[in-house]
Amino acid sequence: MSFTTDLIHSIPVDESTGAISVPIYQTTTFVHSSPGVHQGYDYTRSGNPTRKVLEDLIATAEKGSTGAAFASGMAAIDAVLRLLKTGDHVIAGNDIYGGTYRLLTTLYKNFGITVSFVDLQNEAEILLAITPQTRLIWVETPTNPSLKIVDIRKVSHIAKSKNLLLCVDNTFATPAAQRPIELGADLVVHSATKYIGGHSDVISGLVVAATKELGDQILYVQNAAGAILSPIESWLLIRGLETLELRFKQHSENAQAIAEYLSERPEVKEVFYPGLKVHAGHSVAASQQKYFGGIVSFRLKEDTIEAARKFTTSTKLFKLAESLGGIKSLIAHPASMTHASIPKERHPAFGITDGLLRLSVGLEYPVDLIKDLKSALKSVAINESALIL
């Protein structure tokens, strides 16, 4: 069956009532028939029927063994990093999400975990970074915010040859477009706050493990540390998954149109979108993604904070806000917003400059979004006569 058909029909009908929608089991505890004897659930931190449906559903979507739901994307990332021990070494992309960078370089540094940030598009650089203490390779693809593409198959081959775990942050691509476990990953994480939730109304994180053994370790962390997702939020994500591919396909089509438009504008220096044939990672993205996604980053020709401020305060439909993946279009300034936790001196390695902007393209009609961008571009026009009217 197709992805969407399989996903929709993996959502169970409630056995006790026949309800077509998964019930929200808003309870903290469950009655035992006798001490230690229950119907599979004893306390909602350890397990909840609504959350279990979500966890099974994301495992199905990602073609993995075990899913686990967390209170945020960062809690999901933290759960994977808790598989490490003092002295372990991590290899990560040199342009990963600012929150992941912060977690690795501050909190986990305090526990003796070291990290090397490398260009994961360069096999030689990965191999050079591996030490006897390396245990995990951390991949984002497409990356945030520069939208670089990492070849998951190639990195998986390296990881397996060195007996390393490979975790892929699949937030930007979603399982509707890319399934890293099928490409060789051991673990997949999502900030489900983004496309899986899809409506900017729930903060959540998901982890999928390729094997039951790894899945059991993640579930142990989930129960022991307690950063669980509530039943109501679990239900919201189930609802989001039901329409994920429909939404993501439209996000991608809208983003493609906008990327092509921006590529022709004299006020824009560079456009970063894997759906463009001139993008360095286009062929790899086309081989491992069904859709190119809803994120477009671009650098203004006037690469300054002043120009970025003018542009971001001139849009009407693109709202200036953190996050991404919702139905409404958003614009962000990575240097001062999403990646502000990264030291300024490391910004060049991340492709971040003062004039870099990131669009989360929503579900509005693309012609309306382009009109909005066209109007905002007038605020940063270097030469008024060069404007395309």
C-alpha positions as CSV (number, residue, x, y, z in Angstrom):
1,M,0.0,0.0,0.0
2,S,1.0,3.6,-0.4
3,F,2.5,5.5,2.6
4,T,-0.8,7.4,3.4
5,T,-3.1,4.4,3.0
6,D,-0.8,2.3,5.2
7,L,-0.6,5.0,7.8
8,I,-4.3,5.7,8.0
9,H,-5.2,2.0,8.2
10,S,-2.6,1.4,10.9
11,I,-4.7,3.6,13.3
12,P,-6.8,1.1,15.2
13,V,-10.5,1.2,15.8
14,D,-11.2,1.3,19.5
15,E,-12.1,-2.3,20.5
16,S,-14.4,-1.5,23.4
17,T,-16.6,1.1,21.6
18,G,-15.9,0.9,17.9
19,A,-14.8,4.6,17.9
20,I,-13.1,5.4,14.6
21,S,-11.0,8.1,16.3
22,V,-8.5,7.0,18.9
23,P,-9.8,7.8,22.4
24,I,-7.9,10.2,24.6
25,Y,-7.1,8.2,27.8
26,Q,-6.7,11.2,30.1
27,T,-5.8,9.2,33.2
28,T,-2.7,9.0,35.4
29,T,-3.2,5.5,36.7
30,F,-4.9,2.2,35.9
31,V,-6.8,-0.2,38.2
32,H,-5.2,-3.6,39.0
33,S,-7.3,-6.7,39.3
34,S,-4.8,-7.9,41.9
35,P,-1.3,-6.7,43.0
36,G,0.9,-6.5,40.0
37,V,-1.9,-7.8,37.6
38,H,-3.3,-5.2,35.2
39,Q,-4.4,-4.9,31.5
40,G,-1.0,-3.7,30.2
41,Y,-0.9,-0.3,31.8
42,D,-0.3,0.7,35.4
43,Y,0.8,4.4,35.3
44,T,0.8,6.9,32.4
45,R,4.4,7.8,32.7
46,S,5.3,4.2,32.0
47,G,2.6,3.7,29.3
48,N,-0.6,5.2,28.0
49,P,-3.0,3.7,25.4
50,T,-3.3,6.9,23.4
51,R,0.5,7.4,23.4
52,K,1.1,3.8,22.5
53,V,-1.0,4.2,19.3
54,L,1.1,7.2,18.4
55,E,4.3,5.4,19.1
56,D,3.3,2.4,17.0
57,L,2.1,4.7,14.3
58,I,5.4,6.6,14.0
59,A,7.3,3.3,14.0
60,T,5.1,2.1,11.1
61,A,5.7,5.4,9.2
62,E,9.4,5.2,9.6
63,K,9.6,1.4,9.0
64,G,11.2,0.9,12.4
65,S,10.7,-1.5,15.3
66,T,9.9,0.8,18.2
67,G,8.6,4.4,18.6
68,A,8.7,6.6,21.7
69,A,7.0,9.9,22.2
70,F,8.5,12.8,24.3
71,A,7.5,16.2,25.6
72,S,9.6,18.1,23.0
73,G,12.0,17.5,20.2
74,M,14.9,18.4,22.5
75,A,13.7,15.7,25.0
76,A,13.7,13.2,22.1
77,I,17.3,14.2,21.2
78,D,18.3,14.0,24.8
79,A,16.9,10.5,25.1
80,V,19.1,9.3,22.3
81,L,22.2,11.0,23.8
82,R,21.5,9.3,27.1
83,L,22.6,6.0,25.4
84,L,26.1,7.4,25.6
85,K,28.5,7.2,28.6
86,T,31.3,9.2,29.9
87,G,34.2,9.3,27.5
88,D,32.2,8.6,24.4
89,H,32.6,10.7,21.3
90,V,30.0,12.0,18.8
91,I,30.5,13.1,15.2
92,A,27.9,15.6,14.1
93,G,27.3,17.8,11.1
94,N,29.0,21.2,11.2
95,D,25.6,23.0,10.6
96,I,23.2,21.2,12.9
97,Y,20.2,22.8,14.7
98,G,21.3,25.3,17.3
99,G,19.5,23.5,20.2
100,T,21.3,20.2,19.4
101,Y,24.6,22.1,19.2
102,R,23.9,23.7,22.6
103,L,23.0,20.4,24.2
104,L,26.1,18.6,23.0
105,T,28.5,21.4,23.8
106,T,27.2,22.4,27.2
107,L,25.2,19.9,29.1
108,Y,26.8,16.7,27.7
109,K,30.2,18.2,27.8
110,N,29.8,18.3,31.6
111,F,29.3,14.6,31.5
112,G,32.5,13.9,29.6
113,I,30.9,13.5,26.2
114,T,33.0,15.0,23.4
115,V,31.9,16.0,19.9
116,S,33.5,16.8,16.6
117,F,31.6,18.9,14.0
118,V,32.5,17.9,10.5
119,D,31.2,18.2,6.9
120,L,29.1,15.1,6.6
121,Q,29.1,15.4,2.9
122,N,32.8,14.6,2.9
123,E,33.5,10.9,3.6
124,A,37.2,11.5,4.2
125,E,36.5,14.1,6.8
126,I,34.1,11.7,8.6
127,L,36.7,8.9,8.6
128,L,39.4,11.3,9.9
129,A,37.2,12.3,12.8
130,I,36.5,8.7,14.0
131,T,38.4,7.8,17.2
132,P,38.4,4.6,19.3
133,Q,35.9,6.5,21.6
134,T,33.4,7.4,18.8
135,R,30.1,5.8,19.3
136,L,27.5,7.9,17.4
137,I,27.2,9.8,14.2
138,W,24.5,12.5,14.3
139,V,23.0,13.5,10.9
140,E,20.5,16.2,9.9
141,T,19.4,16.1,6.3
142,P,18.3,18.6,5.0
143,T,20.3,20.7,7.4
144,N,19.0,23.7,9.3
145,P,19.2,26.4,8.1
146,S,21.5,25.9,5.1
147,L,19.6,22.9,3.6
148,K,22.7,20.9,2.9
149,I,22.0,17.3,1.9
150,V,23.8,14.3,3.5
151,D,23.9,11.0,1.7
152,I,22.4,8.7,4.4
153,R,23.4,5.5,2.6
154,K,27.1,6.6,2.5
155,V,27.2,7.7,6.1
156,S,25.5,4.4,7.1
157,H,28.1,2.4,5.3
158,I,30.8,4.2,7.3
159,A,28.9,3.8,10.6
160,K,28.4,0.1,10.1
161,S,32.0,-0.5,9.0
162,K,33.1,1.1,12.3
163,N,30.4,-0.4,14.5
164,L,28.9,3.0,15.3
165,L,25.3,4.1,15.8
166,L,23.8,6.4,13.2
167,C,21.0,8.7,14.2
168,V,19.2,10.9,11.7
169,D,17.1,13.9,12.6
170,N,14.3,13.6,10.0
171,T,12.3,16.7,11.1
172,F,12.7,18.6,7.8
173,A,12.0,15.7,5.5
174,T,9.4,13.7,7.6
175,P,8.7,10.0,6.9
176,A,6.3,11.1,4.1
177,A,9.4,12.0,2.1
178,Q,12.4,10.2,3.6
179,R,12.8,7.1,5.7
180,P,16.3,6.9,7.1
181,I,16.0,3.5,8.6
182,E,15.4,2.1,5.1
183,L,18.6,3.9,4.2
184,G,20.6,2.3,7.0
185,A,20.1,4.5,10.1
186,D,19.7,2.9,13.6
187,L,17.7,5.7,15.1
188,V,15.5,8.5,13.8
189,V,14.4,11.6,15.8
190,H,11.7,14.2,15.1
191,S,10.8,17.5,16.5
192,A,7.1,16.5,15.9
193,T,6.2,20.1,16.8
194,K,6.9,20.8,13.2
195,Y,5.4,18.9,10.2
196,I,4.0,15.9,12.1
197,G,1.9,18.1,14.4
198,G,1.5,20.5,11.5
199,H,-0.7,23.1,13.1
200,S,1.7,25.0,15.5
201,D,-0.4,23.8,18.5
202,V,1.7,21.1,20.1
203,I,5.3,20.7,21.3
204,S,6.5,17.2,21.0
205,G,9.3,14.9,20.0
206,L,9.6,11.3,18.6
207,V,12.3,8.7,18.4
208,V,12.1,5.6,16.3
209,A,14.6,2.7,16.7
210,A,15.4,0.2,13.9
211,T,15.6,-2.7,16.3
212,K,13.7,-3.8,19.4
213,E,17.0,-3.9,21.4
214,L,17.6,-0.2,20.8
215,G,13.9,0.6,21.2
216,D,13.8,-1.0,24.6
217,Q,16.8,1.2,25.6
218,I,15.0,4.3,24.5
219,L,11.8,3.3,26.2
220,Y,13.8,2.7,29.4
221,V,15.1,6.3,29.2
222,Q,11.6,7.6,28.5
223,N,10.2,5.9,31.7
224,A,13.2,6.6,33.9
225,A,13.7,10.3,32.9
226,G,9.9,10.9,32.5
227,A,9.8,13.5,29.7
228,I,6.7,11.9,28.3
229,L,4.1,13.2,25.9
230,S,0.6,13.7,27.3
231,P,-2.4,11.8,26.0
232,I,-4.0,14.9,24.5
233,E,-0.8,15.9,22.7
234,S,-0.4,12.3,21.6
235,W,-3.9,12.5,20.0
236,L,-3.0,15.7,18.3
237,L,0.0,14.0,16.7
238,I,-2.1,11.1,15.6
239,R,-4.4,13.5,13.9
240,G,-1.4,15.3,12.3
241,L,0.0,12.0,10.9
242,E,-3.3,11.3,9.2
243,T,-2.8,14.2,6.8
244,L,1.0,14.4,6.8
245,E,1.7,13.5,3.2
246,L,-1.1,15.6,1.8
247,R,0.2,18.7,3.7
248,F,3.9,17.9,3.0
249,K,3.3,17.5,-0.7
250,Q,1.7,20.9,-0.8
251,H,4.3,22.5,1.4
252,S,6.9,21.2,-1.1
253,E,5.1,22.4,-4.2
254,N,4.7,25.9,-2.7
255,A,8.3,26.0,-1.6
256,Q,9.5,24.9,-5.1
257,A,7.6,27.8,-6.6
258,I,9.0,30.3,-4.1
259,A,12.6,29.0,-4.5
260,E,12.3,29.4,-8.3
261,Y,10.9,32.9,-7.9
262,L,13.6,34.1,-5.4
263,S,16.3,32.7,-7.7
264,E,15.4,35.3,-10.3
265,R,15.3,38.3,-8.0
266,P,18.2,40.8,-8.1
267,E,17.8,41.5,-4.4
268,V,18.7,37.9,-3.5
269,K,22.3,36.7,-3.6
270,E,21.7,32.9,-3.0
271,V,18.8,30.5,-2.6
272,F,19.1,27.3,-0.7
273,Y,16.5,24.6,-1.7
274,P,17.3,21.0,-2.7
275,G,14.5,21.0,-5.3
276,L,16.5,23.5,-7.4
277,K,18.7,21.6,-9.9
278,V,21.6,24.0,-9.2
279,H,21.6,23.0,-5.5
280,A,24.8,21.0,-4.8
281,G,22.8,18.2,-3.1
282,H,19.9,18.0,-5.6
283,S,20.8,14.6,-7.0
284,V,21.3,13.0,-3.6
285,A,18.1,14.6,-2.3
286,A,16.2,13.2,-5.4
287,S,17.6,9.8,-4.7
288,Q,16.5,9.6,-1.0
289,Q,13.5,12.0,-0.7
290,K,10.1,11.8,-2.3
291,Y,9.5,15.5,-1.8
292,F,12.0,18.3,-1.3
293,G,10.3,19.9,1.6
294,G,8.8,23.2,2.7
295,I,11.8,25.1,3.9
296,V,13.6,27.7,1.7
297,S,16.6,29.7,2.9
298,F,18.0,32.6,1.1
299,R,20.7,35.2,1.5
300,L,19.9,38.8,0.7
301,K,22.3,40.6,-1.7
302,E,22.7,43.3,1.0
303,D,24.0,40.8,3.6
304,T,23.3,42.9,6.7
305,I,21.2,42.8,9.8
306,E,19.6,46.1,8.7
307,A,18.4,44.6,5.4
308,A,17.2,41.4,7.2
309,R,15.3,43.6,9.7
310,K,13.7,45.6,6.9
311,F,12.6,42.5,5.0
312,T,11.3,40.5,7.9
313,T,9.2,43.4,9.2
314,S,7.8,44.1,5.7
315,T,6.1,40.7,5.0
316,K,2.4,40.3,5.8
317,L,1.7,36.6,5.2
318,F,5.1,35.4,6.3
319,K,4.9,35.9,10.1
320,L,8.2,36.6,11.9
321,A,8.4,33.7,14.4
322,E,10.4,30.7,15.6
323,S,9.6,27.2,14.5
324,L,8.4,25.8,11.2
325,G,6.2,23.2,9.6
326,G,2.8,24.7,10.3
327,I,0.0,25.6,7.9
328,K,0.8,29.3,8.2
329,S,4.0,30.6,6.5
330,L,6.8,31.8,8.8
331,I,10.0,33.7,8.4
332,A,13.0,33.5,10.7
333,H,16.4,35.2,11.0
334,P,18.7,32.3,12.0
335,A,21.5,34.5,13.3
336,S,19.4,36.2,16.0
337,M,16.6,33.6,16.4
338,T,16.9,29.8,15.8
339,H,20.7,29.7,15.9
340,A,21.4,32.4,18.4
341,S,22.8,29.9,20.9
342,I,25.7,29.1,18.5
343,P,28.8,31.3,19.1
344,K,29.1,34.1,16.5
345,E,32.6,32.8,15.4
346,R,31.0,29.5,14.4
347,H,28.3,31.0,12.2
348,P,30.3,30.8,9.0
349,A,30.7,27.1,9.4
350,F,26.9,26.9,9.6
351,G,26.5,29.1,6.6
352,I,24.8,31.7,8.8
353,T,25.3,35.4,7.9
354,D,23.3,38.5,8.9
355,G,21.4,38.5,5.7
356,L,20.4,34.8,5.7
357,L,16.7,34.3,6.1
358,R,14.7,31.0,6.5
359,L,11.2,30.6,5.2
360,S,8.8,27.9,6.4
361,V,6.4,27.8,3.5
362,G,2.8,27.2,4.5
363,L,-0.3,26.0,2.8
364,E,-1.5,29.4,1.5
365,Y,-1.8,29.8,-2.3
366,P,1.7,30.2,-3.7
367,V,0.7,33.2,-5.8
368,D,-0.3,35.0,-2.6
369,L,3.0,34.1,-0.9
370,I,5.0,35.3,-3.9
371,K,3.2,38.6,-3.9
372,D,4.0,39.0,-0.2
373,L,7.7,38.4,-0.9
374,K,7.7,40.7,-3.9
375,S,6.4,43.5,-1.8
376,A,8.9,42.9,1.0
377,L,11.8,42.8,-1.5
378,K,11.1,46.4,-2.4
379,S,12.3,47.3,1.1
380,V,15.8,45.9,0.4
381,A,16.2,46.9,-3.2
382,I,19.7,48.2,-3.8
383,N,18.7,49.8,-7.1
384,E,15.1,50.7,-7.5
385,S,15.4,50.5,-11.3
386,A,16.5,46.9,-11.0
387,L,13.2,45.8,-9.5
388,I,11.2,43.2,-11.4
389,L,7.7,44.5,-11.4
